[in-house]
Structures are given as structure tokens and as C-alpha cells.
């Protein structure tokens, strides 16, 4: 990581968000003083102040089983905790489970829970609560059903002991449990709130839900009964949706928010010129890529030659240089270089419009490219690139909510997307989500028997060195099939008010706020 002072030379950073558009118009959707929404009591003050965070938009939901977007990935870890956690080098450590054992055959995981932990509604975190939460995450309606499918049985064998039985060894399981599938929700609150749980969340995290006024603010308050004594330091966190990038940075400079989710490159100079702000930049999180999904179930993109032609027609170097202003690297695959599954053995994807024309074989190809506000300039470059290869592209601008809704419904030809909301150190998290037939991010509807077999083999066990060759081969095969054209790996950036202490970069891309204070 490189720490930049206010007087540092110009930095251009493009870190965009998987963030979903807010719905409704200012309607209050939760209140800790009324319907059991899980707000914390004020308790003893931490005297840490209130941190206000500017986001691209509201989360779609605060239910870990109901939101796969980036905005939600910044908010939900403050409310919910996972059974285990991954540190910055990917090592799995204790979370709500203080220890665990794995059977010799790799099919039985026995987790021992921390004692004395309570949900924000006062109910105890015990083995039955954990099993209920995991079963919900594994349910058919959950986006994480495929991730937890190897678990055939979940049992509470005591007050603080959970036993997970698998149908086969699954090496990425602990990494999976360190992400949203392993976030534990209060089963009492889930039952009481029903469909409203996404706007009245109750977990065990350092901050408890207070209220949420759509399109205005979402407030969390310090959990006074948090199990990690002395934390968090802040009294409250407020998330404000600020979809206009200029307005967001203006609010940051003016001190109306203390940090933001990203800073567009054209506004970096304003941040650097502000004496009250700090910047920090470094490599993107484990899974961080801007990419173009192509609908493999819709002609002409059901033809791998057409998809590969699109990928070859994209001038990645030009986009990194002229759109991201050098704050990123051309992507070779759907993994970033910080992932242990990444390899320089995977060849760079050349800019080759002549080869793209050959693959099209004289066919007239017309496609629509759906574009969120974040990537308007990148999409314009892609449109010009594809025209040089004989592909006629119509740009359709959409907000993030429309874009992602269409992605999961398969209602698109191509889109400009990014992956920033999956905090898994194991490469299986990203690769299986895109390339497994039932993957949580496989909006392209892609399936390839050889890739599926390699995914199964890589999951079956072994250490990183043993599993890595399968993941490298998957990425090489994916280049040939191109259901997702990786474009570039954006740098990670944090900008914050100089009075804020404890903020910084992380390999999972999450805002870690338990030690943050405001001076």
C-alpha cells in the first residue's frame, strides 16, 4: 500500500461499486423504537463520535441472503458477523466460532462458538441459532445456495457446538463461511420480521441497526453489549446515498461526509487539494475486476467465437490509460493479482480487431451494451473498439438497480459490470460464482463440462499449491469461451477526513470500523 499526502503528485483512481439503486422515495423502512427492528440501546457511550459515509446508492437490502451488491457489502459486515474471518493474507481465523476441527476425510467440520455472545435483540447466539441461520443461507431462495450445497447436514450437538457434514471434501468452505453465506442472523428476528428483515436486520456485529430512510440515510448505532470488550470506538455510523459523484466528493471536501466508497479519477485533484483529507491507494481486493458479461444463452452470443471476438476487440490498455488514468492494470482473468489463484501463466488478452473480424467470419453482428453511470466513458471506448472489429454496438444507459436486475434475469446482450463485493480469499469464490452452472454470479447462463469438472476437482481438497493448477487451467479455458470479458483490475482507494483515525485499505475491500475514531 502507498500512503499519499495531500501534496502528492496526481493520483487517478477508478474504483467502482456493485451498488444497487435505491427504491422508494424517502419512506422510512425501519425504526429501533417500534417493531423490533433491532436497534441498540444507547448504553454507555464510546465517545467516538459519528462517522458519515457517502455511498453510490442505498443497498438493495440489509439481509445477507438478499443482497449481493457492493453497497450492501460495506454495510452488512457492521451488523452481522461470520463464523470465521480471513485476514489480509487470506489466513482463516476465529470469528463467532472461536475454534474448529476438520475430520481426517475432510467431510466433518466441528465448530465451537464463543460463549456469551448475544444478538442485538438480546437473544443468545447458540448452536441452534447458527444452524437456523446457515440453513436459511443454504435455502433455495438464497443466492448462496450453491456455495453451501456441499453441506448435507447441519446439527447443534450442544449449546455451543455446531457440526457440519459434507457429501465430499470442500477446501473453500471456511473461506465461504468468512463471507456473506457465513453471516449469522438472529432467527427470532427473522421469524418476527419476515420479509421485512432486509430493512430491520439483527445480527451480533459491532453496530446495531437504528433506522433507514430510503434515499436519505441509514444509521447504525454502537452495540453496547459487543463481545469484543472496548469495541467499537464510534458511537454511530451513518451511510448516505450520494449517486452523483461530484456531489459526493463535494460533501467529502466540505466535511458533510467523512469518507466515501470511491473517488472518480476526474475528481481526485479536488480531494488532493483539500487540506482536510487523506488518500490511500493500493492493489484491489481479492476479487476486483471490471468486466463485460455476455449472455451465452442469447444469439449471437451463444457462439463462443462471437464472444471471443468481442473480448479481442476491447483495447484494455487504452481504457486503463485514458479512462482509469493508469490506476489499474489490464485484466487477464476474473481474478485480481492479489488472489493466490492468479498467475502470470495466464496470457494477456491482446487487442486484436483483425482476429476478431476473422472469428466473426463476415457475419453482421449488432449488440446492445448496458451501461451504469460509473462506466459511461469506458463503454464509449468499447463501442468505438467494437466498431473497428465490425460489431455494431448500441449503448443503453441504466442505473445500477436496473442493470443488476437484468443481469440476474438474463435480460441483456452485454453489460459493463464490476465485482467488488465478494470478500473471499479463496479463488473458488469468484471462479465458481461465474463459471459453475449454478454460480451466484453466472448471469451469463454459461456452462462448460470441462470447467465444471476442474472446479469440482479443485474444491475436493489439498493445499494452495495442489489446487492452483486447476484454477489456472480454468482461467485459460475461460479466455477461450469468454462468457465474461475481463477488462481491467482497478486500484483500491480510500479517502477520508484527516480527523478520522483507523481507516485504511484491506484485501477484502470491506470498511473495518471497530477501531475507527474521530479526533
NUDREN-110974 format. One record per residue (C-alpha): y, x, z; residue in one letter; residue number from 1. Coordinates in steps of 0.2 Angstrom, whole numbers, plus 5000, padded with zeros to 4 digits. Layout:
Y_X_Z_a_NUM .
...
END
This chain:
5000_5000_5000_x_1 .
5018_5005_4996_x_2 .
5032_5000_5008_x_3 .
5048_4998_4999_x_4 .
5065_4999_5007_x_5 .
5080_4988_5001_x_6 .
5087_5003_4991_x_7 .
5070_5007_4982_x_8 .
5070_5008_4964_x_9 .
5067_4991_4955_x_10 .
5051_4983_4958_x_11 .
5044_4970_4946_x_12 .
5030_4959_4954_x_13 .
5021_4944_4947_x_14 .
5010_4936_4960_x_15 .
5007_4918_4956_x_16 .
4999_4904_4966_x_17 .
4985_4892_4964_x_18 .
4995_4879_4971_x_19 .
4994_4861_4968_x_20 .
5008_4849_4965_x_21 .
5014_4838_4980_x_22 .
5011_4819_4978_x_23 .
5021_4805_4985_x_24 .
5040_4806_4989_x_25 .
5044_4811_5007_x_26 .
5031_4800_5016_x_27 .
5026_4806_5032_x_28 .
5007_4808_5032_x_29 .
5003_4815_5050_x_30 .
5010_4814_5067_x_31 .
5003_4823_5083_x_32 .
5010_4809_5094_x_33 .
5002_4794_5086_x_34 .
4985_4793_5078_x_35 .
4975_4808_5085_x_36 .
4982_4820_5071_x_37 .
4978_4835_5082_x_38 .
4995_4841_5086_x_39 .
4995_4854_5101_x_40 .
5004_4851_5117_x_41 .
5019_4861_5120_x_42 .
5012_4870_5134_x_43 .
5018_4887_5139_x_44 .
5030_4895_5126_x_45 .
5026_4911_5117_x_46 .
5045_4913_5114_x_47 .
5040_4920_5097_x_48 .
5051_4908_5088_x_49 .
5048_4898_5072_x_50 .
5043_4906_5055_x_51 .
5048_4896_5040_x_52 .
5038_4900_5024_x_53 .
5043_4895_5006_x_54 .
5028_4889_4995_x_55 .
5027_4885_4977_x_56 .
5022_4867_4982_x_57 .
5013_4857_4995_x_58 .
4994_4859_4997_x_59 .
4984_4846_4990_x_60 .
4975_4843_5006_x_61 .
4973_4852_5023_x_62 .
4954_4848_5023_x_63 .
4944_4864_5019_x_64 .
4932_4853_5009_x_65 .
4946_4845_5000_x_66 .
4957_4859_4993_x_67 .
4953_4874_4983_x_68 .
4971_4879_4979_x_69 .
4982_4894_4984_x_70 .
4995_4884_4994_x_71 .
4981_4877_5005_x_72 .
4973_4894_5007_x_73 .
4989_4900_5015_x_74 .
4990_4885_5027_x_75 .
4972_4881_5032_x_76 .
4967_4898_5040_x_77 .
4981_4895_5053_x_78 .
4972_4878_5058_x_79 .
4954_4882_5055_x_80 .
4943_4897_5059_x_81 .
4927_4904_5051_x_82 .
4911_4908_5059_x_83 .
4913_4926_5054_x_84 .
4928_4936_5047_x_85 .
4930_4950_5034_x_86 .
4942_4965_5037_x_87 .
4952_4974_5024_x_88 .
4937_4984_5018_x_89 .
4926_4969_5017_x_90 .
4916_4973_5033_x_91 .
4910_4957_5041_x_92 .
4914_4955_5060_x_93 .
4914_4941_5073_x_94 .
4924_4925_5071_x_95 .
4919_4909_5080_x_96 .
4902_4917_5081_x_97 .
4903_4932_5092_x_98 .
4886_4939_5086_x_99 .
4872_4935_5074_x_100 .
4855_4941_5069_x_101 .
4846_4940_5052_x_102 .
4827_4939_5051_x_103 .
4817_4953_5043_x_104 .
4814_4942_5027_x_105 .
4832_4938_5026_x_106 .
4829_4919_5027_x_107 .
4834_4915_5045_x_108 .
4852_4918_5052_x_109 .
4854_4915_5071_x_110 .
4872_4914_5076_x_111 .
4878_4914_5094_x_112 .
4895_4906_5097_x_113 .
4910_4911_5108_x_114 .
4910_4902_5124_x_115 .
4925_4891_5130_x_116 .
4932_4888_5113_x_117 .
4940_4871_5110_x_118 .
4946_4861_5096_x_119 .
4964_4856_5095_x_120 .
4959_4838_5101_x_121 .
4951_4845_5117_x_122 .
4933_4843_5111_x_123 .
4922_4858_5113_x_124 .
4916_4870_5100_x_125 .
4897_4870_5102_x_126 .
4882_4872_5091_x_127 .
4881_4853_5086_x_128 .
4899_4853_5081_x_129 .
4896_4869_5070_x_130 .
4881_4861_5062_x_131 .
4890_4845_5058_x_132 .
4905_4854_5050_x_133 .
4893_4865_5040_x_134 .
4883_4850_5034_x_135 .
4900_4842_5028_x_136 .
4904_4858_5019_x_137 .
4887_4858_5011_x_138 .
4888_4839_5006_x_139 .
4888_4834_4988_x_140 .
4906_4829_4988_x_141 .
4912_4846_4994_x_142 .
4917_4860_4982_x_143 .
4907_4872_4992_x_144 .
4890_4863_4990_x_145 .
4884_4876_4978_x_146 .
4889_4890_4989_x_147 .
4879_4883_5004_x_148 .
4864_4876_4994_x_149 .
4853_4891_4999_x_150 .
4853_4884_5017_x_151 .
4839_4872_5018_x_152 .
4840_4868_5037_x_153 .
4854_4869_5050_x_154 .
4850_4867_5068_x_155 .
4858_4868_5085_x_156 .
4845_4876_5096_x_157 .
4856_4877_5111_x_158 .
4874_4874_5117_x_159 .
4880_4890_5108_x_160 .
4866_4894_5096_x_161 .
4865_4889_5078_x_162 .
4850_4893_5067_x_163 .
4852_4893_5048_x_164 .
4836_4893_5037_x_165 .
4837_4898_5019_x_166 .
4825_4895_5005_x_167 .
4827_4913_4999_x_168 .
4837_4928_5004_x_169 .
4856_4926_5001_x_170 .
4865_4943_5003_x_171 .
4883_4935_5001_x_172 .
4880_4922_5014_x_173 .
4890_4930_5028_x_174 .
4905_4933_5015_x_175 .
4904_4915_5011_x_176 .
4905_4909_5029_x_177 .
4920_4920_5031_x_178 .
4929_4909_5018_x_179 .
4933_4890_5017_x_180 .
4914_4885_5017_x_181 .
4913_4893_5035_x_182 .
4929_4884_5042_x_183 .
4924_4874_5056_x_184 .
4932_4857_5059_x_185 .
4931_4845_5074_x_186 .
4918_4832_5070_x_187 .
4926_4820_5082_x_188 .
4942_4821_5072_x_189 .
4933_4820_5055_x_190 .
4925_4804_5061_x_191 .
4941_4796_5068_x_192 .
4952_4801_5053_x_193 .
4940_4798_5039_x_194 .
4949_4800_5023_x_195 .
4965_4804_5032_x_196 .
4958_4820_5039_x_197 .
4966_4830_5025_x_198 .
4983_4825_5032_x_199 .
4978_4826_5050_x_200 .
4967_4842_5052_x_201 .
4960_4848_5068_x_202 .
4952_4865_5070_x_203 .
4951_4879_5083_x_204 .
4964_4890_5075_x_205 .
4979_4899_5082_x_206 .
4991_4885_5076_x_207 .
4988_4866_5078_x_208 .
4994_4853_5066_x_209 .
5010_4844_5071_x_210 .
5017_4834_5056_x_211 .
5018_4834_5037_x_212 .
5032_4826_5027_x_213 .
5027_4827_5009_x_214 .
5039_4837_4998_x_215 .
5049_4842_5013_x_216 .
5040_4852_5027_x_217 .
5023_4854_5035_x_218 .
5024_4860_5053_x_219 .
5011_4869_5064_x_220 .
5013_4872_5082_x_221 .
5006_4886_5093_x_222 .
4989_4882_5100_x_223 .
4992_4885_5119_x_224 .
4973_4885_5123_x_225 .
4969_4898_5109_x_226 .
4953_4908_5114_x_227 .
4961_4924_5110_x_228 .
4972_4927_5125_x_229 .
4991_4930_5122_x_230 .
4990_4925_5104_x_231 .
4998_4918_5093_x_232 .
5015_4925_5097_x_233 .
5025_4912_5087_x_234 .
5029_4895_5094_x_235 .
5028_4887_5077_x_236 .
5026_4889_5058_x_237 .
5035_4878_5045_x_238 .
5029_4878_5027_x_239 .
5042_4871_5014_x_240 .
5038_4867_4996_x_241 .
5051_4875_4985_x_242 .
5044_4873_4967_x_243 .
5060_4881_4959_x_244 .
5058_4900_4960_x_245 .
5077_4903_4960_x_246 .
5079_4890_4974_x_247 .
5065_4898_4984_x_248 .
5072_4916_4983_x_249 .
5090_4909_4986_x_250 .
5083_4902_5003_x_251 .
5075_4918_5007_x_252 .
5091_4928_5004_x_253 .
5101_4915_5014_x_254 .
5088_4916_5029_x_255 .
5083_4897_5027_x_256 .
5065_4903_5025_x_257 .
5059_4920_5032_x_258 .
5045_4923_5019_x_259 .
5038_4916_5003_x_260 .
5022_4915_4994_x_261 .
5028_4926_4979_x_262 .
5043_4933_4971_x_263 .
5045_4931_4952_x_264 .
5050_4948_4943_x_265 .
5066_4942_4937_x_266 .
5072_4939_4955_x_267 .
5066_4955_4963_x_268 .
5083_4963_4961_x_269 .
5091_4949_4972_x_270 .
5078_4952_4985_x_271 .
5080_4971_4984_x_272 .
5099_4969_4985_x_273 .
5098_4959_5001_x_274 .
5101_4969_5017_x_275 .
5091_4957_5027_x_276 .
5075_4958_5018_x_277 .
5060_4969_5016_x_278 .
5047_4971_5002_x_279 .
5029_4977_5002_x_280 .
5018_4979_4987_x_281 .
5000_4985_4984_x_282 .
4984_4980_4974_x_283 .
4980_4962_4973_x_284 .
4967_4954_4984_x_285 .
4948_4955_4982_x_286 .
4949_4941_4969_x_287 .
4965_4941_4960_x_288 .
4967_4938_4941_x_289 .
4977_4929_4929_x_290 .
4966_4921_4916_x_291 .
4963_4909_4902_x_292 .
4949_4897_4904_x_293 .
4942_4889_4888_x_294 .
4932_4873_4888_x_295 .
4915_4878_4882_x_296 .
4910_4860_4881_x_297 .
4923_4855_4868_x_298 .
4923_4861_4850_x_299 .
4928_4873_4843_x_300 .
4927_4882_4860_x_301 .
4909_4878_4862_x_302 .
4906_4893_4849_x_303 .
4906_4910_4858_x_304 .
4914_4918_4843_x_305 .
4929_4907_4844_x_306 .
4931_4911_4862_x_307 .
4929_4929_4860_x_308 .
4942_4928_4845_x_309 .
4954_4921_4857_x_310 .
4951_4934_4870_x_311 .
4953_4948_4857_x_312 .
4969_4941_4851_x_313 .
4978_4942_4868_x_314 .
4989_4958_4869_x_315 .
4986_4961_4888_x_316 .
4996_4977_4888_x_317 .
5012_4968_4881_x_318 .
5010_4954_4894_x_319 .
5009_4967_4908_x_320 .
5023_4977_4902_x_321 .
5035_4963_4896_x_322 .
5031_4948_4907_x_323 .
5024_4956_4923_x_324 .
5036_4971_4921_x_325 .
5022_4983_4924_x_326 .
5017_4975_4941_x_327 .
4999_4973_4937_x_328 .
4985_4980_4926_x_329 .
4976_4973_4911_x_330 .
4961_4964_4917_x_331 .
4943_4969_4911_x_332 .
4934_4955_4920_x_333 .
4936_4941_4933_x_334 .
4936_4954_4947_x_335 .
4950_4965_4953_x_336 .
4949_4984_4956_x_337 .
4949_4981_4975_x_338 .
4931_4972_4974_x_339 .
4916_4983_4976_x_340 .
4908_4974_4961_x_341 .
4922_4981_4949_x_342 .
4918_4995_4938_x_343 .
4926_5006_4925_x_344 .
4909_5005_4916_x_345 .
4916_4988_4910_x_346 .
4925_4992_4894_x_347 .
4944_4987_4892_x_348 .
4946_4972_4881_x_349 .
4955_4978_4866_x_350 .
4970_4969_4857_x_351 .
4962_4967_4840_x_352 .
4968_4952_4830_x_353 .
4959_4958_4814_x_354 .
4942_4957_4823_x_355 .
4947_4940_4830_x_356 .
4950_4934_4812_x_357 .
4933_4941_4807_x_358 .
4925_4931_4821_x_359 .
4933_4915_4815_x_360 .
4926_4918_4798_x_361 .
4940_4909_4789_x_362 .
4940_4893_4800_x_363 .
4956_4884_4804_x_364 .
4957_4883_4822_x_365 .
4970_4873_4832_x_366 .
4971_4873_4851_x_367 .
4981_4867_4865_x_368 .
4986_4879_4879_x_369 .
4991_4870_4895_x_370 .
5004_4880_4905_x_371 .
5010_4879_4923_x_372 .
5028_4883_4927_x_373 .
5023_4901_4933_x_374 .
5016_4907_4917_x_375 .
5028_4900_4904_x_376 .
5033_4917_4897_x_377 .
5015_4924_4897_x_378 .
5010_4908_4887_x_379 .
5024_4911_4874_x_380 .
5017_4928_4871_x_381 .
4999_4922_4870_x_382 .
5005_4909_4857_x_383 .
5013_4922_4846_x_384 .
4997_4934_4849_x_385 .
4985_4920_4843_x_386 .
4996_4915_4828_x_387 .
4993_4933_4822_x_388 .
4975_4930_4823_x_389 .
4976_4914_4813_x_390 .
4974_4902_4828_x_391 .
4987_4888_4829_x_392 .
4992_4885_4847_x_393 .
5002_4871_4854_x_394 .
5009_4874_4872_x_395 .
5009_4859_4884_x_396 .
5019_4862_4900_x_397 .
5011_4854_4916_x_398 .
5014_4855_4934_x_399 .
5000_4864_4945_x_400 .
4993_4847_4951_x_401 .
4990_4840_4933_x_402 .
4984_4857_4927_x_403 .
4970_4859_4941_x_404 .
4965_4841_4940_x_405 .
4962_4843_4921_x_406 .
4953_4859_4924_x_407 .
4940_4851_4935_x_408 .
4939_4836_4924_x_409 .
4936_4846_4909_x_410 .
4951_4839_4901_x_411 .
4958_4854_4892_x_412 .
4956_4866_4877_x_413 .
4963_4881_4886_x_414 .
4974_4884_4901_x_415 .
4984_4898_4909_x_416 .
4977_4900_4927_x_417 .
4975_4912_4941_x_418 .
4963_4915_4955_x_419 .
4971_4920_4971_x_420 .
4964_4908_4984_x_421 .
4946_4914_4987_x_422 .
4945_4926_5002_x_423 .
4928_4934_4999_x_424 .
4924_4952_4999_x_425 .
4908_4950_4991_x_426 .
4909_4949_4971_x_427 .
4897_4935_4971_x_428 .
4911_4923_4977_x_429 .
4921_4924_4961_x_430 .
4907_4928_4949_x_431 .
4896_4914_4954_x_432 .
4910_4902_4956_x_433 .
4915_4904_4937_x_434 .
4898_4908_4929_x_435 .
4885_4898_4939_x_436 .
4882_4881_4931_x_437 .
4887_4873_4947_x_438 .
4900_4885_4952_x_439 .
4915_4878_4961_x_440 .
4927_4886_4948_x_441 .
4917_4883_4932_x_442 .
4929_4871_4924_x_443 .
4925_4878_4908_x_444 .
4907_4870_4909_x_445 .
4899_4887_4905_x_446 .
4881_4891_4907_x_447 .
4871_4906_4901_x_448 .
4852_4908_4907_x_449 .
4854_4927_4907_x_450 .
4869_4927_4918_x_451 .
4862_4914_4929_x_452 .
4846_4925_4932_x_453 .
4857_4940_4936_x_454 .
4867_4930_4948_x_455 .
4851_4925_4957_x_456 .
4844_4942_4957_x_457 .
4860_4950_4964_x_458 .
4860_4937_4978_x_459 .
4842_4940_4983_x_460 .
4846_4955_4994_x_461 .
4849_4973_4996_x_462 .
4865_4983_4999_x_463 .
4880_4985_4988_x_464 .
4873_5000_4978_x_465 .
4857_4990_4974_x_466 .
4866_4974_4969_x_467 .
4881_4981_4960_x_468 .
4872_4985_4943_x_469 .
4868_4966_4941_x_470 .
4886_4962_4944_x_471 .
4892_4975_4932_x_472 .
4880_4968_4919_x_473 .
4886_4950_4922_x_474 .
4904_4956_4919_x_475 .
4899_4964_4902_x_476 .
4889_4949_4896_x_477 .
4904_4938_4901_x_478 .
4915_4948_4890_x_479 .
4904_4943_4875_x_480 .
4903_4925_4880_x_481 .
4922_4924_4885_x_482 .
4922_4907_4894_x_483 .
4936_4914_4904_x_484 .
4948_4927_4896_x_485 .
4954_4938_4910_x_486 .
4972_4943_4906_x_487 .
4979_4954_4920_x_488 .
4977_4959_4938_x_489 .
4994_4955_4947_x_490 .
5000_4966_4961_x_491 .
5002_4958_4978_x_492 .
5019_4957_4986_x_493 .
5026_4951_5002_x_494 .
5045_4948_5005_x_495 .
5051_4944_5022_x_496 .
5066_4943_5033_x_497 .
5069_4960_5042_x_498 .
5069_4951_5059_x_499 .
5051_4947_5056_x_500 .
5038_4959_5063_x_501 .
5019_4960_5059_x_502 .
5019_4953_5041_x_503 .
5011_4964_5028_x_504 .
4998_4964_5014_x_505 .
4980_4961_5016_x_506 .
4965_4962_5004_x_507 .
4961_4944_5007_x_508 .
4978_4938_5002_x_509 .
4980_4927_5017_x_510 .
4995_4926_5029_x_511 .
4989_4933_5045_x_512 .
5001_4926_5058_x_513 .
4993_4928_5075_x_514 .
5003_4944_5079_x_515 .
5019_4940_5070_x_516 .
5035_4939_5080_x_517 .
5053_4936_5076_x_518 .
5066_4948_5084_x_519 .
END
